[in-house]
């Protein structure tokens, strides 16, 4: 019984953590493409996926809207090194958070 409760608690907390991130839509990808030529919906989703897979291992997710582009430009390179992301992954995460930083929650 305790084991089932522990598993249920972990699943509940995991769902709460990921629920804070807004699912990107085509309008977001279009906005991102204005800033990053050639940026696609696939790129946006890939950046979100990398963010979700790596950026809560050491701390809670930071919603993209909590920082502006200048702050993300400083934070992401430091965090990418800590998360052992390669340069392509780092770029996708940076573009994701910058693109989504302007979306109202």
C-alpha positions in Angstrom: 0.0 0.0 0.0 2.8 2.4 0.9 4.5 1.7 -2.3 1.4 2.5 -4.4 1.0 5.8 -2.4 4.6 6.7 -3.1 4.3 6.0 -6.8 1.0 8.0 -7.0 2.7 10.9 -5.2 5.6 10.9 -7.5 3.3 10.9 -10.6 1.2 13.6 -9.2 4.2 15.9 -8.4 5.7 15.2 -11.9 2.4 16.2 -13.5 2.3 19.4 -11.5 5.8 20.3 -12.5 5.3 19.9 -16.2 1.9 21.5 -16.1 3.5 24.9 -15.6 4.9 24.9 -19.1 2.6 26.2 -21.8 2.2 24.0 -24.8 3.5 25.9 -27.8 1.3 26.5 -30.8 1.9 27.5 -34.4 1.5 31.2 -33.5 4.5 30.8 -31.2 6.5 29.1 -33.9 5.7 31.9 -36.3 6.7 34.5 -33.7 10.0 32.6 -33.1 10.6 32.4 -36.9 10.5 36.2 -37.0 13.4 36.4 -34.5 15.1 33.2 -35.6 14.8 32.8 -39.4 14.0 29.2 -40.4 12.7 28.3 -36.9 9.9 25.8 -37.1 7.2 24.2 -34.9 9.4 21.1 -34.7 12.3 23.2 -33.4 10.1 24.8 -30.8 8.8 21.4 -29.6 12.3 19.9 -29.6 13.6 22.8 -27.5 10.7 22.3 -25.1 11.4 18.6 -24.9 15.1 19.2 -24.1 14.1 21.8 -21.5 11.7 19.3 -19.9 14.2 16.5 -19.9 17.1 18.4 -18.4 16.1 21.6 -16.7 14.3 20.1 -13.7 17.0 17.7 -12.6 18.6 20.3 -10.2 15.8 22.7 -9.7 12.1 23.3 -10.5 11.2 24.4 -14.0 11.5 28.1 -14.6 8.6 29.2 -16.8 10.0 31.0 -19.8 7.8 34.0 -18.9 9.8 34.6 -15.7 12.7 36.0 -17.6 13.3 38.3 -20.6 15.5 37.5 -23.5 18.6 39.3 -22.0 18.3 37.2 -18.8 17.8 33.9 -20.8 20.9 34.8 -22.9 22.9 34.9 -19.7 21.3 31.9 -17.9 21.1 29.3 -20.6 24.8 29.0 -21.5 25.6 28.4 -17.8 22.8 25.9 -17.3 23.5 24.1 -20.6 27.1 23.4 -19.4 25.8 22.1 -16.1 23.2 19.9 -17.9 25.9 18.7 -20.4 23.9 19.9 -23.4 25.7 20.1 -26.7 25.7 23.4 -28.6 22.7 22.4 -30.8 20.6 21.4 -27.8 21.6 24.6 -26.0 20.5 26.7 -29.1 17.2 24.9 -29.2 16.5 25.5 -25.5 17.5 29.1 -25.8 15.3 29.7 -28.8 12.4 27.9 -27.0 12.6 30.0 -23.8 13.1 33.3 -25.7 10.2 32.5 -28.0 7.9 31.5 -25.1 9.1 34.3 -22.8 6.5 36.7 -24.3 3.5 34.4 -23.9 1.1 35.4 -21.1 0.2 32.7 -18.6 
